Amino acid sequence: MEATTTVSSSFHVIVLIPISILFIYHLLRRCYSTAKPTGNYCPFADPLLGNLIPYLRNQRRFLDWAADLLSRSPTGTIELRGPLGIFRGVATVRPLVVDHLLRSNFSNYVKGDRTRAALSDLLGHGIFSADGHLWSLQRKTASREFTTRSLKSFVSDVVRFQLRDRLLPRLSVASDEGGTVDLQDLLRRFAFDNICTIAFGTDPASLRPGSGVGAEDHSFFDAFDAAVEISSARMFAPLQLVWKLKRFLNVGSERKLRNVMKTIDEYAMNIIELKEQQGTKKLDLLSRFAAALEEDDNQQKRKFLRDIVISFILAGKDTTSAGLTWFFWLLAVHPRSEQRIYEEITKHDEEAAQVMGYEELKGMKYLHAAITEALRVYPPVPGTCVKAGWFADYCPYAMARDEGLWGTDCRDFKPERWLDEKGEFVGMDAARFPVFNAGPRTCMGKEMAYVQMKAVAAAVIRRFRVEVAALEHSGEHEMSITLRMKGGLPVRLKRRMK
């Protein structure tokens, strides 16, 4: 028996030694390959650890750190290296490179395994993590919902109701009570109700009186926020192996993600089941996808529809509300811009009796410029010579802070930069202002987002002065897929005199 054990141990040692030698050889080769010069600007790179140490030191201010590094690069592009040569890639603020990535050479750049793995539990095969045919199918199907006719209907049927009967009454109560209210939370609920109504034909009514944080039927909110936070942490993790090991062991944040995904999946499936009961008489986004997948296996069909629901909730709830949150915060910092918006609104809406319609909102040139400038300075999605297998990223947040692109006042909130001498709005090329992406992946909901933001801004500013509580201590952002304001946006609302 003892001899057998000795032989078995010896066998394991004999097998493990060459495997270990091969592993160390492969590791050293990767480290050597990573350390070889490429001509790219690669700050603080260690042959063994890559950019890991400075990244960890600046993780809490990652976007500003990246903006600083990119501003110091002579080419506007930096090379990034992972520890032990695990990954390698570049980040850029140069429009020519962004154009190459998103338009002229689009087919060569895919989301890739790293992104898909990080977002897989939350988004599945939804449009934001899909490539190739799967992405093309979703894009083609969804694009039919974003027509001018749909936009007009969206304003008249959905936004007006949600403003008149939900958001404005909540703000009126807060104004009468005289306390503070988290405007970011209310805007997120407003956007959530809108996207569910227009895309899925169901109104969650998360802004109705009595609803809010802790309401039983809106536990989805907390679960969704937790899932986005953990998925974001996966994407920014320097060592993907760590979160994958935690997932395998079902511990820590990965255990939490597994639990909250049950709530999210149940919510999405309830929407799908309700749509199945209603049938497809009223065409909306979910109905179009259900019809397109009519021949598929029912279980697979539901799983795919679940991915669609979650992806469009993320797009409709978090991005638009993030843009509006930073917009109102910037107006609190720049009251003269707020006054100009108020004057423009009152010219078009003297009585303030109704929520503005689609055509009226189109005429708001300065408001459009101010919202666009807010999106430039605080983009809702702040950032996503290259060899095969490298990752390539551009950073709208850093691009907005690049003097070569926007001048020495690039960090200032200046709506006038978007207006000509006649006060007409002047757009920029998407490669210079990729807040809504560019090329084939250009955001389909761009105009819908603008209409929604302008409608909310006009209705709120026409009726209230928005004062940010503790303004000097606000304005920090969370590290997430979307640029949420850390700690929310506590405000006091003062009614304007009629």
KOLKENU-478263 format. One record per residue (C-alpha): residue in one letter; x, y, z. Coordinates in nm, 3 decimals. Example, Ala and Ser with C-alpha at 12.3 -4.5 7.8 and 13.67 -1.06 7.14 Angstrom:
2
A	1.230	-0.450	0.780
S	1.367	-0.106	0.714
END
This chain:
498
M	0.000	0.000	0.000
E	0.282	0.238	0.097
A	0.472	0.151	-0.222
T	0.162	0.225	-0.430
T	0.124	0.567	-0.265
T	0.492	0.646	-0.328
V	0.463	0.550	-0.697
S	0.145	0.757	-0.733
S	0.313	1.063	-0.575
S	0.617	1.023	-0.797
F	0.395	1.002	-1.104
H	0.221	1.331	-1.010
V	0.556	1.501	-0.960
I	0.685	1.374	-1.296
V	0.371	1.504	-1.470
L	0.363	1.841	-1.288
I	0.729	1.935	-1.347
P	0.712	1.962	-1.729
I	0.370	2.130	-1.706
S	0.511	2.388	-1.465
I	0.814	2.447	-1.687
L	0.592	2.498	-1.990
F	0.367	2.736	-1.794
I	0.663	2.945	-1.670
Y	0.814	2.949	-2.019
H	0.484	3.062	-2.170
L	0.445	3.329	-1.900
L	0.796	3.466	-1.949
R	0.748	3.467	-2.325
R	0.427	3.667	-2.290
C	0.593	3.911	-2.050
Y	0.887	3.952	-2.289
S	0.651	4.002	-2.583
T	0.453	4.261	-2.387
A	0.770	4.447	-2.288
K	0.893	4.481	-2.647
P	0.866	4.842	-2.769
T	0.592	4.922	-3.020
G	0.635	5.295	-3.063
N	0.310	5.363	-2.876
Y	0.306	5.591	-2.571
C	0.270	5.357	-2.272
P	0.306	5.542	-1.938
F	0.420	5.373	-1.616
A	0.450	5.029	-1.776
D	0.628	4.758	-1.577
P	0.763	4.457	-1.773
L	0.589	4.218	-1.534
L	0.290	4.410	-1.397
G	0.212	4.634	-1.693
N	0.001	4.935	-1.587
L	-0.147	4.755	-1.287
I	0.009	4.961	-1.003
P	-0.079	5.310	-1.135
Y	-0.424	5.180	-1.232
L	-0.492	5.059	-0.878
R	-0.371	5.392	-0.737
N	-0.608	5.585	-0.962
Q	-0.903	5.347	-0.975
R	-1.135	5.584	-0.788
R	-1.063	5.865	-1.036
F	-1.011	5.643	-1.339
L	-1.177	5.866	-1.600
D	-0.992	6.179	-1.493
W	-0.667	5.982	-1.473
A	-0.723	5.848	-1.825
A	-0.800	6.201	-1.947
D	-0.474	6.327	-1.794
L	-0.269	6.048	-1.955
L	-0.427	6.096	-2.296
S	-0.374	6.473	-2.281
R	0.000	6.413	-2.222
S	0.035	6.167	-2.509
P	0.190	6.329	-2.818
T	-0.037	6.119	-3.040
G	-0.355	6.138	-2.832
T	-0.334	5.759	-2.796
I	-0.190	5.544	-2.518
E	-0.104	5.176	-2.498
L	-0.227	4.976	-2.199
R	-0.077	4.650	-2.074
G	-0.217	4.401	-1.826
P	-0.015	4.212	-1.564
L	0.180	3.909	-1.691
G	0.095	4.005	-2.047
I	-0.267	3.893	-1.998
F	-0.404	4.165	-2.222
R	-0.288	4.457	-2.429
G	-0.462	4.740	-2.609
V	-0.490	5.109	-2.685
A	-0.717	5.399	-2.584
T	-0.753	5.717	-2.787
V	-0.907	6.062	-2.809
R	-0.819	6.120	-3.176
P	-1.123	6.153	-3.408
L	-0.934	5.991	-3.697
V	-0.873	5.681	-3.486
V	-1.232	5.683	-3.356
D	-1.354	5.705	-3.716
H	-1.131	5.408	-3.804
L	-1.274	5.204	-3.514
L	-1.640	5.290	-3.558
R	-1.686	5.359	-3.928
S	-1.416	5.301	-4.188
N	-1.291	4.971	-4.045
F	-1.595	4.877	-3.834
S	-1.605	4.508	-3.933
N	-1.259	4.443	-3.786
Y	-1.352	4.558	-3.436
V	-1.597	4.347	-3.235
K	-1.711	4.361	-2.873
G	-1.484	4.068	-2.796
D	-1.474	3.799	-2.531
R	-1.368	4.028	-2.245
T	-1.672	4.254	-2.280
R	-1.915	3.972	-2.349
A	-1.795	3.774	-2.047
A	-1.826	4.073	-1.812
L	-2.178	4.160	-1.929
S	-2.306	3.810	-2.001
D	-2.513	3.759	-1.685
L	-2.683	4.097	-1.716
L	-2.721	4.154	-2.090
G	-2.689	3.804	-2.234
H	-2.688	3.832	-2.614
G	-2.857	4.173	-2.618
I	-2.765	4.441	-2.870
F	-2.495	4.602	-2.652
S	-2.286	4.287	-2.622
A	-2.367	4.116	-2.951
D	-2.163	4.105	-3.274
G	-2.221	3.990	-3.630
H	-2.556	3.850	-3.743
L	-2.710	3.861	-3.394
W	-2.634	4.230	-3.361
S	-2.749	4.301	-3.717
L	-3.085	4.128	-3.656
Q	-3.152	4.329	-3.340
R	-3.046	4.654	-3.503
K	-3.268	4.603	-3.807
T	-3.572	4.503	-3.601
A	-3.539	4.784	-3.346
S	-3.476	5.057	-3.604
R	-3.841	5.042	-3.715
E	-3.944	5.190	-3.379
F	-3.731	5.504	-3.411
T	-3.906	5.695	-3.690
T	-4.023	6.058	-3.689
R	-4.381	5.936	-3.658
S	-4.286	5.727	-3.354
L	-4.109	6.027	-3.198
K	-4.417	6.247	-3.233
S	-4.633	5.975	-3.082
F	-4.377	5.927	-2.803
V	-4.402	6.295	-2.706
S	-4.780	6.330	-2.736
D	-4.883	5.996	-2.584
V	-4.608	5.897	-2.341
V	-4.385	6.186	-2.234
R	-4.670	6.433	-2.186
F	-4.862	6.190	-1.965
Q	-4.558	6.093	-1.760
L	-4.466	6.461	-1.709
R	-4.814	6.599	-1.645
D	-4.946	6.317	-1.425
R	-4.631	6.173	-1.266
L	-4.307	6.375	-1.256
L	-4.440	6.732	-1.222
P	-4.684	6.642	-0.939
R	-4.398	6.474	-0.749
L	-4.185	6.784	-0.794
S	-4.475	7.008	-0.687
V	-4.518	6.813	-0.363
A	-4.144	6.838	-0.295
S	-4.155	7.213	-0.361
D	-4.453	7.265	-0.127
E	-4.288	7.061	0.150
G	-3.969	7.266	0.120
G	-3.729	6.978	0.179
T	-3.480	6.812	-0.052
V	-3.557	6.544	-0.309
D	-3.318	6.322	-0.503
L	-3.372	6.448	-0.857
Q	-3.152	6.174	-1.004
D	-3.376	5.905	-0.857
L	-3.691	6.071	-0.991
L	-3.539	6.114	-1.337
R	-3.434	5.750	-1.346
R	-3.786	5.641	-1.255
F	-3.932	5.874	-1.517
A	-3.702	5.733	-1.786
F	-3.774	5.377	-1.670
D	-4.150	5.425	-1.701
N	-4.103	5.583	-2.045
I	-3.887	5.307	-2.195
C	-4.113	5.031	-2.060
T	-4.423	5.204	-2.198
I	-4.286	5.281	-2.544
A	-4.080	4.962	-2.592
F	-4.281	4.694	-2.412
G	-4.633	4.838	-2.390
T	-4.640	4.823	-2.009
D	-4.629	5.110	-1.757
P	-4.445	5.022	-1.433
A	-4.572	5.348	-1.276
S	-4.263	5.379	-1.060
L	-4.335	5.754	-1.023
R	-4.693	5.716	-0.907
P	-4.775	5.857	-0.559
G	-4.658	5.619	-0.288
S	-4.392	5.449	-0.497
G	-4.025	5.490	-0.426
V	-3.722	5.323	-0.275
G	-3.834	5.022	-0.077
A	-4.169	4.981	-0.253
E	-4.235	4.609	-0.285
D	-4.320	4.612	-0.656
H	-4.004	4.805	-0.740
S	-3.737	4.585	-0.583
F	-3.625	4.550	-0.945
F	-3.463	4.895	-0.918
D	-3.223	4.794	-0.643
A	-3.149	4.461	-0.810
F	-3.080	4.626	-1.146
D	-2.848	4.886	-0.992
A	-2.654	4.615	-0.811
A	-2.620	4.409	-1.130
V	-2.495	4.710	-1.328
E	-2.245	4.794	-1.054
I	-2.104	4.441	-1.035
S	-2.095	4.401	-1.414
S	-1.909	4.734	-1.437
A	-1.658	4.614	-1.176
R	-1.599	4.306	-1.391
M	-1.520	4.522	-1.693
F	-1.275	4.741	-1.501
A	-1.110	4.450	-1.319
P	-0.739	4.429	-1.411
L	-0.745	4.052	-1.355
Q	-1.053	3.884	-1.502
L	-0.950	3.561	-1.329
V	-1.045	3.708	-0.988
W	-1.415	3.765	-1.061
K	-1.436	3.439	-1.256
L	-1.297	3.250	-0.957
K	-1.546	3.427	-0.726
R	-1.825	3.327	-0.962
F	-1.706	2.964	-0.963
L	-1.696	2.961	-0.582
N	-2.021	3.162	-0.558
V	-1.882	3.412	-0.306
G	-1.875	3.790	-0.252
S	-2.007	4.016	-0.525
E	-2.059	3.724	-0.762
R	-2.293	3.558	-0.516
K	-2.483	3.886	-0.486
L	-2.503	3.913	-0.866
R	-2.646	3.562	-0.891
N	-2.914	3.653	-0.636
V	-3.018	3.986	-0.787
M	-3.031	3.835	-1.134
K	-3.321	3.618	-1.014
T	-3.520	3.936	-0.944
I	-3.420	4.089	-1.277
D	-3.498	3.777	-1.478
E	-3.835	3.737	-1.305
Y	-3.924	4.100	-1.385
A	-3.824	4.062	-1.751
M	-4.015	3.735	-1.786
N	-4.327	3.896	-1.637
I	-4.310	4.162	-1.909
I	-4.272	3.894	-2.177
E	-4.561	3.686	-2.039
L	-4.785	3.993	-2.025
K	-4.698	4.072	-2.387
E	-4.780	3.713	-2.486
Q	-5.121	3.748	-2.324
Q	-5.187	4.079	-2.495
G	-5.079	3.949	-2.835
T	-4.913	4.165	-3.101
K	-5.209	4.384	-3.203
K	-5.034	4.698	-3.076
L	-4.690	4.707	-3.234
D	-4.405	4.803	-3.006
L	-4.040	4.704	-2.981
L	-4.103	4.380	-2.793
S	-4.386	4.280	-3.030
R	-4.159	4.326	-3.330
F	-3.893	4.101	-3.180
A	-4.152	3.841	-3.078
A	-4.287	3.834	-3.434
A	-3.937	3.811	-3.583
L	-3.866	3.503	-3.369
E	-4.199	3.329	-3.423
E	-4.045	3.009	-3.558
D	-3.786	2.967	-3.282
D	-3.798	2.725	-2.992
N	-4.020	2.882	-2.722
Q	-3.766	2.855	-2.441
Q	-3.486	3.000	-2.653
K	-3.721	3.267	-2.781
R	-3.806	3.378	-2.428
K	-3.441	3.384	-2.328
F	-3.357	3.604	-2.625
L	-3.651	3.835	-2.554
R	-3.531	3.858	-2.195
D	-3.194	3.985	-2.324
I	-3.378	4.243	-2.539
V	-3.583	4.369	-2.244
I	-3.282	4.412	-2.015
S	-3.068	4.578	-2.283
F	-3.330	4.839	-2.366
I	-3.408	4.907	-2.000
L	-3.038	4.981	-1.950
A	-3.034	5.208	-2.255
G	-3.359	5.389	-2.175
K	-3.337	5.419	-1.797
D	-2.976	5.490	-1.711
T	-2.832	5.687	-2.003
T	-3.105	5.949	-2.048
S	-3.145	6.005	-1.674
A	-2.766	6.036	-1.631
G	-2.755	6.303	-1.903
L	-3.041	6.497	-1.740
T	-2.889	6.470	-1.392
W	-2.560	6.627	-1.503
F	-2.752	6.884	-1.709
F	-2.943	7.014	-1.404
W	-2.626	7.007	-1.193
L	-2.438	7.211	-1.454
L	-2.720	7.466	-1.469
A	-2.695	7.507	-1.091
V	-2.325	7.583	-1.137
H	-2.398	7.813	-1.435
P	-2.719	8.007	-1.353
R	-2.677	8.241	-1.651
S	-2.726	7.946	-1.885
E	-3.035	7.843	-1.690
Q	-3.174	8.196	-1.730
R	-3.119	8.187	-2.106
I	-3.303	7.856	-2.127
Y	-3.591	7.996	-1.920
E	-3.619	8.298	-2.147
E	-3.623	8.075	-2.456
I	-3.893	7.853	-2.305
T	-4.121	8.140	-2.206
K	-4.111	8.276	-2.561
H	-4.262	7.951	-2.684
D	-4.483	7.874	-2.384
E	-4.616	8.187	-2.215
E	-4.885	8.018	-2.006
A	-4.692	7.707	-1.895
A	-5.025	7.525	-1.898
Q	-4.920	7.233	-2.115
V	-4.615	7.019	-2.176
M	-4.451	7.122	-2.502
G	-4.511	6.922	-2.817
Y	-4.264	6.779	-3.067
E	-4.255	7.080	-3.301
E	-4.217	7.329	-3.015
L	-3.926	7.131	-2.871
K	-3.755	7.131	-3.210
G	-3.747	7.512	-3.193
M	-3.551	7.517	-2.865
K	-3.205	7.593	-3.011
Y	-3.029	7.709	-2.696
L	-3.184	7.431	-2.488
H	-3.064	7.179	-2.748
A	-2.715	7.331	-2.734
A	-2.709	7.324	-2.352
I	-2.813	6.958	-2.337
T	-2.556	6.869	-2.602
E	-2.286	7.052	-2.406
A	-2.384	6.867	-2.089
L	-2.355	6.539	-2.282
R	-2.012	6.646	-2.408
V	-1.875	6.731	-2.063
Y	-2.040	6.435	-1.886
P	-2.117	6.168	-2.149
P	-2.370	5.915	-2.010
V	-2.152	5.628	-2.139
P	-1.801	5.763	-2.064
G	-1.585	5.513	-2.254
T	-1.564	5.199	-2.402
C	-0.089	5.069	-3.441
V	-0.321	4.776	-3.301
K	-0.235	4.409	-3.350
A	-0.483	4.123	-3.381
G	-0.630	4.027	-3.045
W	-0.568	4.365	-2.881
F	-0.854	4.570	-2.741
A	-0.911	4.921	-2.876
D	-1.111	5.184	-2.692
Y	-1.208	5.548	-2.720
C	-1.305	5.765	-2.424
P	-1.566	6.040	-2.481
Y	-1.504	6.170	-2.128
A	-1.134	6.223	-2.204
M	-1.211	6.357	-2.552
A	-1.426	6.631	-2.397
R	-1.123	6.738	-2.191
D	-0.878	6.748	-2.483
E	-0.766	7.102	-2.570
G	-0.668	6.993	-2.919
L	-1.032	6.908	-2.991
W	-1.224	7.172	-2.797
G	-0.980	7.452	-2.713
T	-0.846	7.580	-2.383
D	-1.200	7.613	-2.243
C	-1.270	7.242	-2.306
R	-1.346	7.173	-1.938
D	-1.599	7.457	-1.919
F	-1.973	7.423	-1.969
K	-2.033	7.647	-2.270
P	-2.353	7.584	-2.471
E	-2.257	7.868	-2.707
R	-1.990	7.647	-2.869
W	-2.276	7.464	-3.043
L	-2.442	7.778	-3.187
D	-2.350	7.994	-3.487
E	-2.372	8.375	-3.499
K	-2.744	8.350	-3.583
G	-2.816	8.126	-3.284
E	-2.869	7.815	-3.496
F	-2.745	7.481	-3.367
V	-2.430	7.350	-3.537
G	-2.357	6.980	-3.494
M	-2.019	6.808	-3.484
D	-1.891	6.499	-3.658
A	-1.969	6.187	-3.455
A	-1.601	6.086	-3.453
R	-1.527	6.406	-3.260
F	-1.840	6.383	-3.044
P	-1.907	6.006	-3.010
V	-2.151	6.036	-2.719
F	-2.410	5.853	-2.930
N	-2.145	5.630	-3.086
A	-2.076	5.651	-3.462
G	-2.099	5.445	-3.778
P	-2.315	5.130	-3.786
R	-2.348	5.128	-3.404
T	-2.481	5.486	-3.385
C	-2.745	5.502	-3.112
M	-3.089	5.445	-3.266
G	-3.254	5.627	-2.977
K	-3.053	5.948	-3.018
E	-3.346	6.166	-3.127
M	-3.578	6.002	-2.876
A	-3.327	6.078	-2.600
Y	-3.301	6.441	-2.710
V	-3.679	6.482	-2.726
Q	-3.724	6.328	-2.381
M	-3.449	6.537	-2.222
K	-3.572	6.860	-2.381
A	-3.930	6.791	-2.275
V	-3.826	6.728	-1.914
A	-3.589	7.026	-1.904
A	-3.846	7.266	-2.051
A	-4.127	7.149	-1.821
V	-3.914	7.161	-1.505
I	-3.728	7.488	-1.572
R	-4.053	7.661	-1.680
R	-4.208	7.586	-1.340
F	-3.922	7.561	-1.088
R	-3.585	7.693	-0.990
V	-3.366	7.392	-0.916
E	-3.120	7.453	-0.631
V	-2.863	7.182	-0.564
A	-2.816	7.111	-0.194
A	-2.451	7.134	-0.082
L	-2.340	7.226	-0.434
E	-1.974	7.253	-0.334
H	-1.971	6.888	-0.219
S	-2.153	6.741	-0.518
G	-2.053	6.649	-0.871
E	-1.861	6.324	-0.821
H	-1.944	6.031	-1.047
E	-1.959	5.657	-0.993
M	-1.741	5.412	-1.182
S	-2.004	5.232	-1.383
I	-2.118	5.144	-1.734
T	-2.316	5.469	-1.721
L	-2.200	5.793	-1.560
R	-2.433	5.816	-1.260
M	-2.380	6.092	-1.005
K	-2.239	5.958	-0.680
G	-2.485	5.999	-0.395
G	-2.766	6.115	-0.623
L	-2.864	6.479	-0.683
P	-3.041	6.625	-0.375
V	-3.218	6.947	-0.478
R	-3.464	7.203	-0.345
L	-3.734	7.323	-0.583
K	-3.866	7.681	-0.577
R	-4.178	7.764	-0.775
R	-4.136	8.041	-1.028
M	-4.372	8.336	-1.007
K	-4.631	8.332	-1.286
END
